[in-house]
Amino acid sequence: MTTIKQVAAQAGTSSATVSHVINGTRFVSAPVREQVQKAMLELGYRPNGLARSLRSGHTHTLGLILPDSANPFFAEVGHAIESAAFAIGYSVILCNTENDQNKERMYTDVLENKQVDGIIFVGAGENRESISKIVQNGTPLVVVDRDMANLELDCVTTDNFQGGLLATQHLLANGHKLIGCITGPSNLTPSAERVTGYRNALQGAGISLDETLIIRGDFHAASGYTAGLKLLQHHPRPTAIFVCNDMMAIGTLRAASQLGLKVPDDLAIVGFDDIELSSYTTPLLSTVSQPKQEIGQMTVNLIIERINNPSLPPRRNVLPTRLVIRESSAR
């Protein structure tokens, strides 16, 4: 490997001058800086990132823990976080836990051993063990898409209650009175909040809730298909369904098609998340949009602020959702 000493000899400068050019620790005139950079290029010199990290106390890397990278919503949020981090010179180490708590614990240890500057949990579920450990160790942390009540940490969430309310009010405004709901896992706060919005919309319209019209899924398309079949064989059959994420809504579209129902003529469907795929379904899927780019940018801003100032008080940021009306719920 080429050394700083060799670069200095090639450029006709001192090793200290080369170090100042690399690290920006002292003013170096433009001609000398260009000389040094030319020598580095000619010799193929690459600065030792580990040594620089040890000197600065920062690795300029972030750990990103996703529960399911195959889920388009998490993939799109992860992409937004990586892009925002890259724009300010940070690399991101991606860890996919597949909702496995053992993998989550292992990845948490790996990231801390690699001395990442901060860790971002996206959709970390309600398992608090790994998160509590990171907080205790003092590693800067931001949790995304979960509101970890009673833990002193930074988090970024969206207004899931508002989203469920908007989706159901839209269906009510289109004249539907028998509205089913396919929800996610009962232990996840976002899922519960979306259902609460659905319940409140029905109550506000003076419609009695039939609990048999709420079917639980797991946020995957297959569960939306199964739950959709079950709902659509309910008597009386609902004329509309609010589905708590887009992947399950896509499964419900298939269930309706299999039963010979036309969407939206026989059945209106509204999903949640506004993943890119929702713009390409047949019919196009109405959905509640989560601002994924804003989530990514805000998350990176929070983690960098936390890295630079560990004494900041915990911050809880709730971003608004909005309804995107497409063909699947047309009047």
LUMPASE-920384 format. One record per atom (N, C-alpha, C, CB): residue in one letter; x, y, z. Coordinates in steps of 0.05 Angstrom, whole numbers, padded with zeros to 5 digits, always signed. Atoms other than C-alpha are relative to their C-alpha. Glycine has a CB too. Layout:
N
AXYZ...
This chain:
331
M+00017-00024+00000M+00000+00000+00000M+00017+00025+00000M-00019+00000+00024T-00015-00026+00001T+00024+00070-00017T-00003+00014+00027T-00010+00017-00023T+00000-00014-00026T+00042+00111+00045T-00001+00030-00005T+00024-00008+00017I-00001-00029+00001I+00036+00185+00061I+00028+00009-00007I-00010+00012+00027K-00028-00007+00004K+00112+00187+00061K+00007-00001-00030K+00019-00018+00015Q-00005+00002+00029Q+00114+00163-00012Q-00014+00022-00016Q-00009-00028-00009V+00015-00022+00014V+00060+00213-00033V+00016+00027+00004V-00028+00003+00012A-00015-00025-00006A+00101+00269+00001A+00025+00002-00018A+00008+00001+00029A-00024+00000+00017A+00164+00248-00037A-00007+00006-00029A+00014-00027+00002Q+00009-00004+00027Q+00126+00246-00103Q-00008+00029-00005Q-00023-00019-00007A+00010-00028+00003A+00095+00315-00090A+00020+00021+00007A-00025+00004+00017G-00021-00019-00008G+00159+00346-00063G-00009+00017+00024G+00007+00018-00023T+00010-00014-00024T+00125+00365+00003T+00007-00018+00024T-00030+00006-00001S-00004+00015-00025S+00128+00342+00075S-00024-00019+00004S+00003+00018+00024S+00022+00019-00008S+00085+00284+00103S-00022+00015+00014S+00011-00023+00017A+00020-00016-00015A+00051+00335+00148A-00018+00015-00019A+00014+00020+00019T+00016-00015+00019T+00029+00376+00088T-00020-00019-00014T+00018+00013-00021V+00018+00020+00012V-00001+00313+00055V-00023-00006+00019V+00015-00026-00007S+00020+00006-00020S-00037+00298+00120S-00021+00022+00002S+00013-00005+00028H+00018-00023-00002H-00066+00368+00123H-00018+00002-00025H+00016+00027+00002V+00017+00000+00024V-00091+00362+00051V-00022-00021+00002V+00017-00006-00025I+00019+00022-00003I-00124+00295+00066I-00022+00006+00020I+00014-00026+00008N+00019-00004-00022N-00157+00316+00131N-00011+00028+00003N+00014-00007+00026G+00010-00027-00002G-00168+00389+00119G+00005+00014+00026G-00029+00000-00006T-00006-00010-00027T-00135+00406+00185T+00015+00027+00000T+00015-00020+00015R-00015-00025+00001R-00095+00466+00161R-00001+00011-00029R+00029-00003+00010F+00001-00012+00027F-00095+00515+00103F+00025-00009-00016F-00001+00031+00001V-00021+00006+00019V-00054+00491+00043V-00006+00014-00025V+00003-00032-00004S+00005-00016+00024S-00045+00535-00018S-00010-00018-00023S+00025+00015-00008A+00011+00016+00022A-00081+00513-00081A+00021-00014-00017A-00016+00019-00018P-00020+00014+00016P-00018+00497-00121P+00011-00025+00014P+00023+00019-00008V-00011+00022-00015V+00010+00453-00066V-00021-00022+00003V+00010+00009+00028R+00021+00020-00003R-00057+00419-00054R-00004-00016-00026R-00027+00014+00007E+00003+00013+00026E-00063+00404-00129E+00024-00019-00004E-00001+00020-00023Q-00024+00017+00002Q+00009+00376-00127Q-00004-00026+00015Q+00025+00015+00010V+00004+00023-00017V-00009+00330-00070V-00022-00019-00012V-00008+00009+00029Q+00022+00016+00011Q-00075+00307-00102Q+00009-00015-00025Q-00024+00018-00006K-00011+00013+00024K-00038+00293-00167K+00017-00024+00007K+00016+00020-00017A-00017+00022-00009A+00013+00250-00131A-00016-00023+00011A+00020+00010+00022M+00018+00021-00011M-00042+00212-00094M-00012-00016-00023M-00022+00012+00017L+00012+00013+00023L-00075+00198-00161L+00020-00018-00015L-00012+00021-00019E-00020+00014+00015E-00011+00176-00195E+00009-00026+00015E+00025+00017-00004L-00009+00023-00016L+00008+00129-00137L-00023-00018+00009L+00015+00010+00024G+00023+00017-00008G-00062+00103-00126G-00004+00000+00030G+00002-00028-00010Y+00001-00001-00030Y-00061+00127-00053Y-00029+00003+00009Y+00017+00022+00011R+00026-00003-00013R-00124+00118-00012R+00003+00004+00030R-00019-00025-00006P-00003-00005-00029P-00130+00148+00058P-00010-00024+00016P-00016+00025+00007N+00008+00022-00018N-00136+00098+00114N-00024+00009+00017N+00024-00008+00019G+00024-00009-00013G-00208+00106+00135G-00002-00007+00030G-00024-00012-00014L+00000+00008-00028L-00199+00067+00200L+00016+00018+00017L+00010-00029+00003A-00018-00018-00016A-00141+00110+00223A-00013+00027+00003A+00027+00003-00014R+00013-00026-00002R-00180+00173+00207R-00023-00001+00020R-00011+00009-00027S+00023+00003-00019S-00240+00146+00246S+00010+00000+00029S-00015-00026-00006L-00011+00001-00028L-00197+00131+00307L+00008+00028+00009L+00024-00019+00001R-00008-00027-00008R-00170+00202+00306R-00024+00018+00005R+00018+00012-00022S+00023-00018-00002S-00237+00235+00296S-00021-00009+00020S-00013+00004-00026G+00021+00011-00017G-00279+00189+00339G-00025-00006-00014G-00005+00019+00023H+00023+00006+00016H-00328+00180+00282H+00007-00017-00024H-00013+00027-00010T-00005+00017+00023T-00334+00127+00229T-00016+00009-00025T-00008-00029+00007H+00018-00010+00022H-00385+00165+00186H-00016-00024-00012H+00017+00014-00021T+00018+00021+00008T-00427+00102+00183T-00024-00001+00018T+00015-00028-00001L+00024+00004-00016L-00498+00089+00206L-00010-00029-00004L-00022+00020-00009G+00013+00026+00002G-00532+00023+00221G-00030+00003-00005G+00005-00017+00025L+00029-00002+00006L-00601+00013+00190L-00012-00028+00003L-00004+00011-00029I+00012+00026-00005I-00643-00044+00217I-00029+00000-00010I+00001-00007+00031L+00027+00003+00011L-00704-00064+00176L-00012-00027+00008L+00001+00002-00031P+00013+00025-00008P-00755-00117+00197P-00005-00019-00023P-00025+00005+00014D+00006+00017+00023D-00769-00141+00126D+00006+00016-00025D-00031-00008+00000S-00008-00016+00023S-00731-00113+00067S-00015-00007-00025S+00030-00004-00005A+00016+00007+00022A-00777-00150+00020A-00027+00015-00001A-00006-00030+00000N+00025-00016-00001N-00836-00107+00042N+00006+00027-00013N-00009+00005+00030P-00006-00024+00015P-00838-00049-00008P+00000+00026+00017P-00019+00004-00022F+00001-00025-00017F-00856+00003+00046F+00027+00003+00014F-00023-00001+00020F-00025-00002-00015F-00794-00013+00088F+00023+00004-00020F+00004-00026+00017A-00021-00004+00020A-00751-00018+00025A+00001+00029-00009A-00005-00019-00024E+00000-00028+00009E-00773+00051+00002E+00009+00019+00022E-00028+00007-00010V-00009-00017-00022V-00763+00082+00071V+00031-00003+00003V-00014-00007+00026G-00029+00006-00002G-00694+00048+00074G+00015+00015-00021G+00005-00029-00001H-00014-00014+00022H-00676+00077+00006H+00001+00030+00005H-00015-00006-00026A+00000-00029-00006A-00697+00147+00028A+00020+00007+00021A-00029+00008+00009I-00020-00005-00021I-00654+00141+00091I+00028-00001-00011I-00004-00020+00023E-00026+00003+00011E-00594+00116+00052E+00008+00024-00018E+00002-00026-00017S-00005-00023+00018S-00600+00172+00000S+00006+00025+00016S-00024+00005-00018A-00004-00024-00017A-00605+00226+00054A+00027-00002+00014A-00023+00003+00020A-00026+00003-00014A-00545+00197+00091A+00023+00003-00019A+00001-00028+00014F-00021-00002+00020F-00503+00190+00028F+00006+00029-00008F-00007-00017-00024A-00003-00028+00008A-00516+00263+00011A+00017+00016+00019A-00027+00012-00003I-00017-00015-00019I-00479+00285+00074I+00024-00016+00008I-00017+00007+00025G-00025+00014-00004G-00422+00236+00069G+00000-00024+00020G+00020+00019+00010Y+00002+00023-00018Y-00448+00178+00112Y-00006-00025-00016Y-00022+00005+00021S+00007+00026+00011S-00448+00105+00092S-00019-00014+00018S+00026-00018-00004V+00021+00014-00015V-00504+00059+00114V+00005-00031-00002V-00028+00007-00011I-00001+00029-00002I-00498-00014+00137I-00028-00010+00004I+00019-00009+00023L+00028+00010-00001L-00564-00049+00123L-00001-00028+00013L-00012-00001-00028C+00004+00025-00013C-00587-00105+00168C-00030-00007-00002C+00009+00001+00030N+00028+00009+00003N-00651-00144+00152N-00005-00023+00020N-00005-00010-00029T+00005+00019-00022T-00679-00181+00213T-00020-00021-00007T-00008+00014+00024E+00021+00018+00007E-00737-00216+00178E-00019-00005+00024E+00011-00027-00010N+00017+00002-00024N-00776-00202+00243N+00009-00021+00019N-00029-00004-00008D-00012+00020-00017D-00730-00250+00279D+00015+00014+00023D+00019-00020-00015Q-00012-00015-00022Q-00712-00225+00349Q+00029-00008+00005Q-00016-00005+00025N-00028+00009-00003N-00649-00267+00351N+00018+00015-00020N+00002-00031-00004K-00016-00015+00020K-00624-00235+00286K+00002+00029+00008K-00013-00003-00028E-00001-00028-00008E-00643-00167+00313E+00021+00005+00022E-00028+00008+00010R-00020-00002-00021R-00602-00178+00376R+00029-00002-00011R-00004-00021+00022M-00026+00004+00012M-00543-00204+00335M+00009+00024-00016M+00000-00025-00018Y-00007-00023+00016Y-00545-00146+00286Y+00006+00025+00018Y-00022+00007-00020T-00005-00023-00019T-00549-00096+00344T+00029-00002+00010T-00020-00001+00023D-00028+00004-00011D-00484-00126+00373D+00020+00006-00022D+00003-00028+00011V-00018-00004+00022V-00451-00126+00304V+00004+00029-00005V-00010-00015-00026L-00002-00028+00007L-00466-00053+00291L+00015+00015+00022L-00028+00012-00003E-00014-00014-00022E-00442-00031+00360E+00030-00008+00000E-00013-00007+00027N-00028+00009+00001N-00378-00073+00352N+00015+00014-00023N+00002-00030-00004K-00012-00014+00023K-00366-00038+00285K+00002+00030+00006K-00016-00004-00025Q-00002-00028-00009Q-00372+00028+00323Q-00013+00020-00020Q+00029+00008+00004V+00015-00019+00017V-00424+00059+00277V-00007+00024+00017V-00026-00013-00011D+00005-00025-00015D-00439+00131+00295D-00028+00001+00011D+00005+00024-00018G+00028+00000-00009G-00514+00117+00303G-00015-00023-00012G-00014+00026-00006I+00016+00022+00010I-00567+00064+00293I-00029+00010-00005I+00000-00023+00020I+00028-00007+00007I-00635+00072+00259I-00016-00026-00001I-00002+00015-00027F+00019+00022+00000F-00690+00022+00274F-00024+00008-00016F-00008-00009+00029V+00024-00005+00015V-00745+00020+00222V-00020-00022+00006V+00006+00002-00031G+00020+00020-00006G-00808-00015+00243G+00010-00021+00019G-00010-00014-00025A-00014+00018-00019A-00774-00046+00304A-00020-00016+00016A+00017+00015+00018G+00020+00015-00015G-00839-00077+00329G-00002+00010+00029G+00007-00030+00000E+00003-00008-00028E-00855-00076+00402E+00021-00014+00018E-00028-00007+00010N-00022+00012-00015N-00793-00115+00423N+00019+00022+00009N+00015-00021-00017R-00015-00022-00011R-00757-00067+00469R+00028-00008+00009R-00014+00012+00023E-00025+00009-00011E-00697-00110+00489E+00024+00013-00014E+00002-00030-00001S-00023-00011+00015S-00649-00089+00433S+00001+00030+00002S-00002-00009-00029I+00001-00029-00001I-00672-00017+00434I+00009+00010+00028I-00028+00010-00006S-00008-00008-00027S-00665-00011+00510S+00031-00003+00004S-00015-00017+00021K-00028+00005-00003K-00595-00040+00505K+00016+00022-00014K+00008-00028-00012I-00014-00021+00015I-00574+00011+00452I-00001+00026+00016I-00012+00004-00028V+00003-00024-00016V-00602+00068+00495V+00019-00001+00024V-00030+00003+00010Q-00018+00003-00023Q-00564+00042+00556Q+00029+00003-00007Q-00005-00027+00014N-00028-00002+00008N-00500+00037+00517N+00008+00028-00010N+00006-00020-00022G-00005-00028+00008G-00507+00110+00496G+00005+00004-00030G+00023+00010+00014T-00002-00003+00029T-00506+00097+00420T-00023+00017-00010T+00001-00028-00014P+00022-00016+00011P-00546+00151+00383P-00019-00018-00015P+00011+00022-00019L+00021+00017+00010L-00612+00120+00362L-00024+00016-00009L-00008-00021+00020V+00026-00010+00008V-00674+00138+00322V-00017-00024-00008V+00003+00021-00024V+00019+00021+00007V-00735+00093+00317V-00020+00011-00020V-00014-00012+00026V+00018-00009+00021V-00779+00098+00255V-00024-00018-00002V+00015+00002-00027D+00025+00015+00004D-00851+00076+00246D-00010-00014+00025D+00003-00019-00023R+00010+00010-00026R-00860+00057+00319R+00003+00022+00021R+00015-00026+00008D-00002-00019-00022D-00876+00101+00378D+00006-00016+00026D-00027+00016+00003M-00008+00016-00023M-00837+00069+00435M-00006+00016+00026M+00030-00007-00002A+00008-00015-00024A-00875+00098+00494A+00017-00008+00024A-00030-00005+00006N-00015+00004-00025N-00838+00105+00560N+00030-00004-00004N-00011-00023+00015L-00029+00001+00004L-00769+00102+00527L+00009+00027-00009L+00007-00022-00022E-00011-00026+00006E-00728+00165+00524E+00017-00001-00025E+00016+00012+00024L-00015+00001+00025L-00708+00166+00451L-00014+00016-00022L+00003-00029-00009D+00011-00015+00023D-00719+00201+00384D-00016-00020-00017D+00023+00013-00016C+00016+00017+00018C-00773+00173+00338C-00013+00017-00021C-00021-00016+00016V+00014-00013+00022V-00805+00190+00272V-00023-00019-00008V+00019+00005-00025T+00024+00016+00007T-00876+00165+00259T-00018+00017-00019T-00015-00009+00025T+00021-00014+00015T-00935+00183+00215T-00026-00002+00016T-00003-00011-00029D+00026-00001-00014D-01006+00199+00237D-00018-00023-00010D-00014+00028-00003N+00015+00023+00009N-01035+00129+00229N-00030+00002+00006N+00012-00025+00013F+00029-00004-00007F-01100+00147+00264F-00013+00017-00022F-00003+00014+00028Q+00011-00018+00020Q-01111+00204+00215Q-00003-00015-00027Q+00019+00025-00005G+00002+00015+00024G-01097+00157+00157G-00024-00018-00001G+00025-00016-00005G+00023+00018-00001G-01148+00106+00179G-00027+00015-00001G+00001-00016+00026L+00024-00017+00000L-01199+00162+00191L-00005+00010-00029L+00004+00024+00019L+00004-00011+00027L-01187+00193+00121L-00010-00022-00019L+00026+00012-00010A+00008+00022+00019A-01193+00126+00085A-00029-00007+00004A+00018-00025+00005T+00027+00009-00006T-01258+00107+00120T-00020+00022-00007T-00003-00009+00029Q+00018-00022+00007Q-01289+00176+00113Q-00004+00003-00030Q+00011+00026+00011H+00002-00001+00029H-01274+00174+00039H-00020-00021-00010H+00027-00005-00013L+00019+00022+00008L-01312+00107+00032L-00028+00007+00009L+00009-00026+00013L+00027-00008-00009L-01370+00134+00074L-00011+00022-00018L+00002+00011+00029A+00009-00022+00017A-01373+00197+00030A-00009-00011-00027A+00022+00020-00004N+00008+00013+00026N-01380+00150-00031N-00025-00017+00004N+00022-00016-00011G+00025+00013-00005G-01443+00121+00001G+00002-00028+00012G-00014-00002-00026H-00003+00027-00012H-01415+00057+00032H-00007+00001+00029H+00029-00010-00004K+00008+00001-00028K-01445+00037+00098K+00011-00026+00013K-00030+00001+00003L-00010+00025-00010L-01420-00035+00104L+00029-00002-00008L-00017-00025-00010I-00029-00002+00007I-01344-00026+00107I+00016-00019+00017I+00010+00029+00004G-00017+00018-00014G-01297-00082+00125G+00027+00012+00005G+00002-00026-00015C-00028-00010-00006C-01226-00074+00152C+00018-00025+00003C+00000+00017+00026I-00020+00020-00004I-01165-00118+00144I+00024+00013+00013I+00009-00013-00028T-00020-00013-00016T-01115-00100+00197T+00025-00017+00002T-00011+00005+00029G-00025+00014-00003G-01043-00119+00213G+00002-00013+00027G+00023+00019-00004P-00004+00014-00026P-01013-00155+00274P-00009+00018+00023P+00030-00007+00003S+00012-00015-00023S-01047-00135+00339S+00021+00013+00018S-00017-00019+00016N-00020-00012-00018N-00981-00120+00374N+00015+00024-00012N+00020-00022+00007L-00014-00023+00012L-00960-00065+00326L-00017+00025+00002L+00006-00006-00030T+00015-00025-00005T-00980+00006+00345T-00011+00012-00026T+00018+00019+00013P+00012-00012+00024P-00988+00032+00273P-00026-00013-00009P+00020+00000-00022S+00024+00015+00008S-01038-00023+00257S-00023+00007+00018S+00006-00030+00000A+00021-00006-00019A-01078-00010+00320A-00011+00028-00004A+00010-00003+00028E+00009-00027+00003E-01080+00065+00307E-00017+00003-00026E+00025+00019-00001R+00015-00001+00025R-01105+00055+00235R-00028-00010+00005R+00014-00015-00022V+00027+00011-00005V-01162+00012+00260V-00016+00019+00018V+00003-00028+00014T+00014-00019-00016T-01179+00064+00313T-00011+00023-00017T+00019+00012+00022G+00010-00021+00019G-01185+00116+00257G-00025-00011-00015G+00021+00008-00019Y+00022+00012+00014Y-01231+00068+00220Y-00025-00001+00018Y+00007-00029-00009R+00022+00002-00019R-01274+00057+00282R-00013+00028+00005R+00010-00012+00027N+00010-00027-00005N-01279+00132+00296N-00016+00011-00023N+00023+00018+00007A+00015-00010+00024A-01301+00147+00225A-00028-00012-00001A+00015-00007-00026L+00026+00013+00000L-01357+00096+00230L-00018+00012+00022L+00002-00030+00003Q+00015-00011-00023Q-01378+00122+00298Q-00010+00029-00007Q+00017+00000+00025G+00008-00027+00007G-01378+00194+00272G-00022+00001-00020G+00024+00014-00011A+00022+00001+00020A-01425+00173+00216A-00025-00013+00011A+00010-00015-00025G+00023+00013-00012G-01472+00139+00265G-00004-00028-00009G-00025+00016-00006I+00002+00028+00009I-01457+00069+00239I+00011-00019+00021I+00015-00004-00027S-00009+00019-00020S-01454+00012+00288S+00021-00019-00012S-00025-00017+00010L-00022+00017+00010L-01390-00028+00282L-00006-00029+00004L+00026+00007+00014D+00003+00029-00002D-01396-00102+00266D+00028-00011+00002D-00015-00011-00026E-00027+00010-00005E-01334-00134+00296E+00008-00022-00018E+00003-00009+00029T-00006+00023+00019T-01339-00193+00248T+00010+00011-00026T-00024-00018-00004L-00010-00011+00025L-01321-00145+00192L+00029+00009+00003L-00017+00024-00008I-00028-00006-00004I-01251-00135+00222I+00016-00026+00000I+00005+00017+00026I-00015+00025+00003I-01203-00190+00199I+00030+00007+00002I-00006-00014-00027R-00029-00005-00005R-01130-00194+00221R+00017-00013-00021R+00008-00009+00027G-00020+00010+00018G-01074-00202+00171G+00028+00004+00012G-00002+00013-00028D-00027-00003-00010D-00998-00198+00176D+00017+00019-00016D+00014-00027+00001F-00013-00020+00017F-00981-00142+00127F+00012-00012-00026F+00021+00014+00015H-00010+00012+00024H-00963-00192+00072H-00024-00005-00019H+00014-00027+00006A+00021+00002+00020A-01003-00200+00007A-00017-00025+00004A+00012-00001-00028A+00015+00025-00003A-01022-00273+00021A-00022+00003+00022A+00019-00022+00007S+00020-00003-00021S-01057-00253+00086S-00023+00018-00009S+00013+00011+00026G+00021-00017+00011G-01095-00198+00049G-00019-00016-00018G+00012+00023-00015Y+00016+00018+00017Y-01118-00250-00001Y-00019-00018+00017Y+00018-00017-00018T+00015+00018-00017T-01141-00298+00053T-00022+00015+00015T+00018-00015+00020A+00020-00016-00015A-01175-00244+00095A-00021+00011-00019A+00014+00023+00015G+00019-00010+00019G-01207-00215+00033G-00021-00021-00008G+00015+00009-00025L+00019+00022+00006L-01238-00282+00014L-00020-00003+00023L+00014-00026-00005K+00017+00004-00023K-01265-00288+00085K-00021+00023+00002K+00016-00001+00026L+00018-00022-00002L-01295-00218+00085L-00020+00000-00022L+00016+00026-00001L+00018-00001+00023L-01325-00225+00016L-00020-00022+00000L+00016+00000-00025Q+00020+00022-00003Q-01362-00288+00037Q-00017+00005+00025Q+00014-00027+00002H+00016-00007-00023H-01391-00252+00098H-00028+00008-00009H+00014+00024+00015H+00028-00007+00006H-01467-00243+00099H-00010+00019+00021H-00018-00025-00002P-00002-00011+00028P-01483-00188+00085P+00028+00007-00008P-00018+00024-00002R-00027-00006+00009R-01422-00176+00042R+00005+00030+00000R+00003-00011-00029P-00007-00028+00000P-01386-00110+00052P+00003+00011-00028P+00026+00005+00016T-00003-00012+00026T-01387-00062-00006T+00026+00016-00002T-00024+00020-00006A-00026-00013+00000A-01320-00031+00014A+00018-00012+00021A-00004+00031+00004I-00019+00010-00020I-01257-00052+00051I+00023+00020+00003I+00011-00028-00008F-00024-00015-00006F-01204-00010+00085F+00021-00020+00008F-00005+00022+00023V-00021+00020-00005V-01139-00050+00084V+00024+00015+00011V+00007-00016-00026C-00020-00016-00015C-01084-00028+00132C+00028+00000-00012C+00002-00011+00027N-00024-00006+00015N-01027-00035+00082N-00004-00008-00029N+00025-00014+00012D+00004+00004+00029D-01019-00037+00006D+00004-00029-00008D+00018+00018-00015M-00005+00028+00008M-00990-00107+00002M-00024-00017+00006M+00025-00011+00015M+00024+00015-00005M-01051-00136+00036M-00023+00008-00018M-00009+00003+00030A+00021-00010+00019A-01096-00092-00008A+00003-00013-00027A+00002+00030-00002I-00005+00014+00025I-01063-00123-00069I-00010-00029+00001I+00030+00001-00008G+00011+00027-00004G-01080-00192-00041G-00030+00000-00001G+00010-00011+00026T+00029-00003-00001T-01152-00168-00030T-00011+00004-00029T-00009+00023+00018L+00008-00004+00028L-01156-00145-00103L-00001-00027-00014L+00020+00018-00015R+00000+00027+00012R-01138-00216-00124R-00024-00016+00009R+00026-00015+00005A+00023+00014-00011A-01191-00245-00077A-00026+00009-00014A-00002+00004+00030A+00024-00010+00012A-01244-00200-00107A-00003-00010-00029A+00000+00031+00000S+00000+00009+00028S-01224-00219-00178S-00007-00030-00001S+00028+00004-00012Q+00005+00029-00001Q-01226-00293-00160Q-00030-00006+00004Q+00017-00014+00021L+00028+00003-00005L-01297-00285-00135L-00018+00013-00021L-00007+00011+00028G+00015-00012+00021G-01318-00249-00198G-00011+00027+00006G-00022-00018-00008L+00010-00027-00007L-01327-00181-00165L+00017+00021-00015L+00002+00004+00030K-00014-00021+00014K-01309-00118-00203K+00005+00023+00020K-00017+00011-00024V-00009-00023-00016V-01270-00063-00167V+00003+00024-00018V+00027-00007+00016P+00015-00007-00024P-01296-00010-00155P-00030-00005-00002P+00005+00028+00008D+00029+00002+00004D-01366-00028-00184D-00013-00016+00022D-00006-00012-00027D+00012+00017-00020D-01380-00085-00135D+00013+00004+00027D+00002-00029-00008L-00015-00002-00025L-01327-00070-00083L+00021+00023-00002L+00014-00027+00007A-00020-00021-00001A-01286-00008-00064A+00022-00009+00019A-00012+00027+00008I-00023+00008-00017I-01216-00018-00035I+00018+00024+00004I+00015-00024-00011V-00020-00020-00005V-01169+00031-00001V+00022-00013+00017V-00013+00025+00016G-00023+00011-00015G-01099+00011+00022G+00013+00021+00017G+00020-00011-00019F-00015-00018-00017F-01046+00045+00064F+00030-00003-00006F-00006-00005+00031D-00029-00001+00004D-00973+00065+00050D+00007+00016-00025D+00013-00028-00001D-00006-00012+00026D-00975+00088-00023D+00027-00009-00010D-00001+00030+00002I-00024+00011+00012I-00919+00041-00045I+00000+00005-00030I+00004-00030+00007E-00001-00005+00028E-00896+00050-00116E-00017-00019-00016E+00029-00002-00010L+00016+00020+00014L-00931-00014-00137L-00029+00007-00001L+00004-00027+00013S+00029-00007+00000S-00999+00016-00119S-00008+00016-00024S-00006+00015+00025S+00006-00016+00024S-00994+00060-00181S-00001-00018-00025S+00020+00022-00004Y-00002+00018+00023Y-00989-00002-00226Y-00019-00024+00002Y+00028-00010-00003T+00019+00021-00002T-01044-00048-00201T-00024+00004-00019T-00011-00003+00030T+00024-00003+00017T-01108-00062-00240T-00024-00008+00017T+00002-00018-00026P-00002-00029+00006P-01147-00022-00222P+00021+00013+00018P-00028+00013+00005L-00020-00014-00017L-01100+00030-00193L-00011+00003+00028L+00006+00029-00012L+00009+00002-00028L-01102+00027-00118L-00002+00027+00014L+00019-00018+00016S+00003-00023-00018S-01130+00083-00075S+00014-00007+00026S-00030+00007+00005T-00016+00006-00024T-01087+00089-00013T+00005+00025+00017T+00026-00013-00008V-00009-00022-00018V-01064+00131+00046V+00030+00002-00003V-00009-00005+00030S-00029-00004+00006S-00996+00160+00030S+00015+00007+00025S+00004+00021-00021Q-00019-00007-00020Q-00940+00160+00080Q+00024+00014-00014Q+00010-00025+00017P-00021-00016+00014P-00887+00213+00063P+00028-00012+00004P+00000+00029+00011K-00025+00016-00004K-00828+00165+00055K+00026+00017-00003K+00000-00023-00019Q-00024-00016+00004Q-00778+00216+00029Q+00004+00019+00025Q-00002+00018-00025E-00002-00017-00024E-00794+00263+00087E+00008-00016+00025E-00026+00014+00005I-00008+00017-00022I-00788+00205+00136I+00030-00005+00000I-00016-00027-00001G-00028+00006+00002G-00719+00188+00109G+00017+00025+00007G+00006-00008-00028Q-00015-00024-00005Q-00694+00260+00111Q-00001+00008+00029Q-00009+00023-00018M+00003-00008-00028M-00722+00275+00180M+00016-00019+00018M-00029+00000+00008T-00014+00020-00016T-00693+00210+00208T+00030+00005+00000T-00005-00028-00010V-00029-00006+00002V-00623+00226+00182V+00007+00026+00015V+00009+00001-00029N-00005-00025-00014N-00628+00297+00208N+00001-00004+00030N-00021+00021-00007L+00001+00005-00029L-00647+00272+00277L+00025-00016+00010L-00025-00016+00007I-00022+00017-00009I-00592+00219+00281I+00026+00017+00000I+00003-00025-00017I-00024-00016+00002I-00538+00269+00259I+00000+00021+00023I+00002+00015-00027E+00001-00019-00023E-00562+00321+00310E+00006-00014+00026E-00028+00013+00001R-00005+00015-00024R-00561+00267+00363R+00029-00008+00003R-00017-00026+00001I-00029+00006+00000I-00490+00246+00344I+00016+00024+00009I+00009-00009-00028N-00015-00025-00006N-00466+00318+00348N-00007+00012+00027N-00006+00021-00021N+00008-00011-00026N-00504+00334+00412N-00016-00021+00015N-00017+00026-00004P+00014+00022-00014P-00520+00273+00455P-00018+00010+00023P+00020-00019+00012S+00016-00010-00023S-00551+00317+00510S-00027+00012-00008S+00015+00021+00015L+00026-00010+00009L-00610+00339+00467L-00023-00016+00013L-00003-00001-00031P+00023+00015-00011P-00678+00321+00497P-00012-00017-00022P-00022+00020+00011P+00012+00018+00020P-00716+00264+00462P-00021+00015-00017P-00013-00024+00014R+00018-00014+00018R-00756+00286+00401R-00019-00021-00013R+00015+00016-00021R+00020+00017+00012R-00820+00255+00375R-00013+00015-00023R-00022-00010+00021N+00010-00014+00024N-00839+00275+00304N-00021-00017-00013N+00023+00006-00020V+00023+00014+00012V-00907+00256+00275V-00006+00014-00026V-00025-00001+00019L+00005-00012+00026L-00915+00269+00200L-00029-00006-00009L+00020-00011-00021P+00028+00004+00009P-00984+00277+00168P-00002-00020-00023P-00013+00026-00008T+00006+00017+00023T-01014+00226+00120T-00020+00015-00018T-00011-00028+00009R+00019-00011+00018R-01056+00242+00059R-00013-00022-00016R+00013+00022-00018L+00014+00020+00016L-01108+00205+00019L+00006+00004-00030L-00031+00002+00005V-00005+00000+00029V-01091+00187-00053V-00023-00016-00013V+00028-00011-00008I+00023+00014+00012I-01155+00171-00092I+00006-00009-00028I-00025+00019+00001R-00004+00011+00027R-01147+00125-00152R-00025-00016-00007R+00026-00018-00001E+00023+00014+00012E-01191+00076-00189E-00014-00019+00019E+00008-00015-00024S+00012+00021-00016S-01203+00024-00135S-00022+00009+00019S+00021-00014+00016S+00021-00010-00017S-01249+00069-00095S-00016+00022-00013S+00012+00011+00026A+00014-00021+00014A-01278+00113-00149A-00030-00002+00006A+00004-00003-00031R+00028-00002-00007R-01349+00136-00137R-00017-00017-00020R-00010+00029-00001
